[in-house]
């Protein structure tokens, strides 16, 4: 995650931008006796996610 700080008079504006799973790779399959699934402790099957955040502090 990258974060940028902009100071304006008596306020601070922080911008955050990030990308999870940049190359949109699928979680590897894992055989767990019941079915083929993925290791939820280590992988997220949600795919690529881009997020942007703003925080204004006075």
TORDO-968290 format. One line per 2 residues: number of its first residue (from 1); their letters; for each residue x, y, z of C-alpha. Coordinates in Angstrom, 1 decimal, m for minus. Example, Ala and Ser with C-alpha at 12.3 -4.5 7.8 and 13.67 -1.06 7.14 Angstrom:
<recs>
1> as> 12.3/m4.5/7.8  13.7/m1.1/7.1;
</recs>
This chain:
<recs>
1> xx> 0.0/0.0/0.0  1.2/3.5/m0.8;
3> xx> 0.3/6.5/1.2  0.7/10.2/0.5;
5> xx> 0.4/13.1/2.9  m0.7/16.6/1.8;
7> xx> m0.6/19.4/4.4  m3.2/22.2/4.0;
9> xx> m3.1/25.2/6.5  m4.2/23.5/9.7;
11> xx> m5.4/20.3/8.1  m3.7/17.1/6.8;
13> xx> m5.1/15.1/3.9  m3.8/11.5/3.6;
15> xx> m4.4/9.6/0.4  m4.0/5.8/0.2;
17> xx> m4.0/3.7/m2.9  m3.5/m0.1/m3.1;
19> xx> m4.0/m3.2/m5.2  m4.4/m6.7/m3.9;
21> xx> m3.7/m9.6/m6.3  m2.3/m7.3/m9.0;
23> xx> m2.1/m10.1/m11.6  m5.5/m11.6/m10.8;
25> xx> m4.1/m15.1/m9.9  m6.5/m17.7/m8.7;
27> xx> m6.0/m19.4/m5.3  m4.4/m22.8/m5.6;
29> xx> m6.7/m25.8/m5.0  m6.3/m27.9/m1.9;
31> xx> m7.8/m31.4/m1.4  m9.2/m31.5/2.2;
33> xx> m11.0/m34.9/2.0  m14.5/m33.3/1.7;
35> xx> m13.9/m31.4/m1.6  m11.4/m29.4/m3.6;
37> xx> m11.2/m26.0/m2.0  m8.5/m23.4/m1.2;
39> xx> m6.5/m22.7/2.0  m8.6/m19.8/3.4;
41> xx> m5.9/m19.0/6.0  m3.4/m18.2/3.1;
43> xx> m5.5/m17.2/0.1  m8.5/m15.1/m0.9;
45> xx> m10.5/m16.2/m3.9  m11.9/m12.7/m4.4;
47> xx> m9.5/m11.9/m7.3  m8.1/m8.4/m8.0;
49> xx> m9.1/m5.6/m5.7  m8.2/m1.9/m6.1;
51> xx> m8.8/0.5/m3.2  m8.5/4.2/m2.6;
53> xx> m8.8/6.0/0.8  m9.0/9.6/2.0;
55> xx> m8.4/10.8/5.5  m8.8/14.4/6.5;
57> xx> m7.5/15.4/10.0  m7.9/18.9/11.4;
</recs>
